[in-house]
Structure formats: structure tokens, C-alpha cells
Amino acid sequence: MSSISPLPGSTPDEMFPALSAAQQARVLAHGHTRKVTAQETLVEFNQQPSKFFVVLQGKLEIFRVTDNREEVFAVCGPGMFTGD
């Protein structure tokens, strides 16, 4: 029995790619750094993200809600980004 492959670009690693050090420096030139605390929410559920986030240290957990339950969908580590 064969398994079905995900569509290209649909896995968390493809949806949240890592930036090179040079790319991170270019982004930083147009933004600013800030520390976030554990459990801090950057974008509320059902809200359109209005900011672009690049993880410099630590991790950022991306949640999705299924059947009224939150579950971790992806984890962004250093160099990875989210937002439009």
C-alpha cells in the first residue's frame, strides 16, 4: 500500500523556511528585535498576521485549532520566519 505524499510546499518545514545570516541581516535592517516571554501570544486565533517574525533564538510554536482543541502545527527555530 502506498502512502499519499503531501503537496509541495505544504509541510511545516516548507511553509516556514530558514533564512541565511545575510537574509536575516537584511530583514533586521528594516525592523527591530524584541524579546518575547514564554506563553506570549503574538497573533490571536482567527486574526490576520500584520507582522513578519524571524526567530533569532529559541523557538516559536505555531498552533492550529481542530475540533475546538489547540495543537502544535509547526515549531520555528532560529532563522525561520512566519508572517506575510
C-alpha positions, 0 to 999 in steps of 0.5 A: 500500500502506498502512502499519499505524499503531501503537496509541495510546499505544504509541510511545516518545514516548507511553509516556514523556511530558514533564512541565511545570516545575510537574509536575516541581516537584511530583514533586521535592517528594516525592523527591530528585535524584541524579546518575547516571554514564554506563553506570549501570544503574538497573533490571536486565533482567527486574526490576520498576521500584520507582522513578519517574525524571524526567530533569532533564538529559541523557538516559536510554536505555531498552533492550529485549532481542530475540533475546538482543541489547540495543537502544535502545527509547526515549531520555528527555530532560529532563522525561520520566519512566519508572517506575510 
